[in-house]
Amino acid sequence: MATDYYAVLGVRRDAGQDEIKKAFRRLARELHPDVNPDPKTQERFKEINAAYEVLSDPQKKQVYDLGGDPLSSTGGAGGAGGFGAGGFGNFSDIMDAFFGQATQRGPRSRTRRGQDAMIRLEVELDEAAFGTTKDIQVDTAVVCTTCSGEGAAPGTSAQTCDMCRGRGEVSQVTRSFLGQVMTSRPCPQCQGFGTVVPTPCPECAGDGRIRSRRTLTVKIPAGVDNGTRIQLAGEGEVGPGGGPAGDLYVEIQELPHPVFQRRGDDLHCTVTIPMTAAALGTKCPLETLDGLEEIDIRPGTQSGQSIPLHQRGVTHLRGGGRGDLIVHVEVTTPTKLDAEQEDLLRRLAALRGEERPSGTFAPGQQGLFSRLKDAFNGR
């Protein structure tokens, strides 16, 4: 042999691929023309590239170890110039030497992580306020029980690809104005996996996973609201080749309540009472989330007035305590009176001196932006 490629890289003949690659990277950093422009150094740089091209390729290395010259058909052994044979063993290896691992080399795995999944779950207001546990049905990909995720039919297995011989990529040498350039691309026969499945599993068609409906129990914490997402790790889609499952997200949708309206952790409702009850006072029963309670309407209560019931709202999702229940009072005025009722009201008006009230006038109710404008103007 004209050139001892092992001596060029400074490695033993029984050196593994990792050791060969490390030696090449170290020498490439020292001898690259951009770092050391000396002509002798450039010749040395070509030699280490030729050596790495042979020793990093299992087929070429085998020919060389048997006494052959794997570069003779593409420009001679040990140090022919230019890109490709005798030049750069592979351009991506030069990039690796200076910038680290730039591209994925070798066969890619058939096993990959699955995708995340999401399902919407409807809950009642009391369930959102206090928390609950619910069973849900999800339709996701699971590991194929026939092939256990391998993708091959029972009694068979994946075989090494005879086109790329398990490397997952094939190389091609082309001529250009720079010389001969070696490029690599995924193997078209095995799609870059390095193996082929001659007899796919009849259940999953070689994917290693199937669709299945299953039941999960979800614990819903107290205080969730519309749009709250609960993460169930590892309960999403199983990946191709029986890979690890993604996560399942349960998005909460709170159903409308017939009485209460939720605003944050506070609850709001409106009680409508006649003017006599507002004037004399009364008690109104209200079925709250905690049970039946009486709302005390004090004498003289005005329409639009609110009555707070503390700690009767929704539990805070983060931290202790609860919101409030706010009862808004709406007073109704009778529109139809019989003769006796009208007479009673006229007598009441006379007693109160309100037979011909002049009324009290005030500026109309302003919106938020009008109030902000007046505040900035100093009004």
Number of C-alpha atoms within 10 A of each C-alpha: 11 8 14 13 24 18 12 20 23 14 16 11 13 8 11 12 13 10 14 20 17 14 18 25 21 13 18 22 16 14 20 18 15 10 11 14 11 13 10 10 16 16 15 18 26 24 24 29 31 29 30 27 25 26 25 18 12 13 12 17 20 14 14 18 13 9 10 14 19 21 21 13 9 13 17 16 22 27 21 20 22 16 23 26 30 27 27 25 25 21 15 17 23 20 14 15 19 14 9 12 13 13 10 8 15 15 19 17 14 19 17 15 15 22 17 20 19 16 15 13 14 14 21 12 22 18 20 24 24 19 18 14 11 13 10 14 11 17 14 20 22 26 25 24 13 18 25 16 25 28 28 26 20 14 7 15 18 16 15 17 20 13 16 21 16 20 22 26 24 17 13 11 14 12 11 9 7 10 14 21 20 18 16 15 12 20 21 13 16 22 16 24 22 26 25 19 18 13 17 21 23 13 17 21 15 21 22 29 28 20 14 12 11 11 10 13 10 16 13 19 17 18 24 27 21 13 12 14 19 18 17 18 12 14 21 24 26 29 24 26 23 26 21 20 24 19 19 22 19 21 19 20 19 20 12 12 11 7 13 19 16 17 12 12 20 20 22 17 15 16 14 14 18 12 18 15 18 21 15 12 16 16 12 13 10 14 10 17 18 9 7 10 14 12 16 12 19 14 13 13 20 15 15 12 11 17 16 14 16 12 14 20 28 28 23 18 18 10 8 7 13 19 20 18 24 20 20 16 20 19 19 14 10 9 5 8 10 7 8 9 11 12 12 11 13 14 14 13 14 12 10 9 10 13 13 8 8 7 6 5 6 5 5 6 8 10 8 8 9 11 13 13 11 11 10 9 8 7 8
